[in-house]
Amino acid sequence: MPLPKPNDPKPAHPPISGGKADRKPWKKKSPVEVVLEQAEKLKAEIAEGEEELKAKRKQLQKFEEAKKIFEAS
C-alpha cells in the first residue's frame, strides 16, 4: 500500500536574498592567463610538497637515530 504524499513541497534550494551583491563580477580570462594561473598553482603545490617531504625526511632521520640506539643496546 503506497504512502500518502505530503502536500507541502519544499524547494530544493532556499532562495538567497541579496546573493548577487556579494559575488565578484566574472572576468573572462584569455588562454594565456589560464595557463599562467595553472603554472602558479603547480609551483605552489610543488613547494608545499617539498616542504612536506623535508619534514618527513627529518622525521625519518630521527627514527633511524633511535633505531641505532636500540640496536646498540
C-alpha positions in Angstrom: 0.0 0.0 0.0 1.6 3.3 -1.1 2.2 6.0 1.5 0.3 9.3 1.0 2.5 12.2 -0.2 2.8 15.3 1.9 1.0 18.4 0.4 3.7 20.9 1.4 6.5 20.6 -1.2 9.9 22.1 -0.1 12.2 23.8 -2.6 15.5 22.1 -3.3 17.5 25.3 -2.7 16.2 28.0 -0.4 16.2 31.5 -2.0 19.2 33.6 -1.2 18.4 37.3 -0.6 21.0 39.7 -1.9 23.3 37.0 -3.2 24.4 38.9 -6.3 25.8 41.8 -4.2 28.3 39.5 -2.5 29.7 37.9 -5.7 32.6 39.4 -7.7 31.8 40.1 -11.4 33.0 37.3 -13.7 36.0 38.2 -15.8 36.8 36.1 -18.8 40.4 35.0 -18.9 42.5 34.6 -22.0 44.1 31.2 -22.6 47.5 32.7 -21.7 46.1 33.9 -18.4 44.7 30.4 -17.7 48.0 28.7 -18.4 49.9 31.1 -16.3 47.5 30.7 -13.4 47.8 26.9 -13.6 51.6 27.2 -13.7 51.5 29.3 -10.5 49.2 26.7 -8.8 51.5 23.9 -9.7 54.5 25.8 -8.4 52.7 26.4 -5.1 51.7 22.7 -4.9 55.3 21.6 -5.6 56.7 24.0 -2.9 54.2 22.6 -0.4 55.1 19.0 -1.4 58.8 19.7 -1.0 58.2 21.1 2.5 56.2 18.0 3.5 59.0 15.8 2.1 61.6 17.7 4.0 59.6 17.3 7.2 59.2 13.5 6.5 63.0 13.1 5.9 63.7 14.9 9.2 61.3 12.5 11.0 62.9 9.5 9.2 66.3 10.7 10.3 65.2 10.8 13.9 63.7 7.3 13.7 67.0 6.0 12.2 68.9 7.5 15.1 66.5 5.9 17.5 67.0 2.6 15.7 70.8 2.8 16.1 70.3 3.4 19.8 68.1 0.3 20.1 70.5 -1.8 18.1 73.5 -0.7 20.2 71.9 -1.8 23.5 
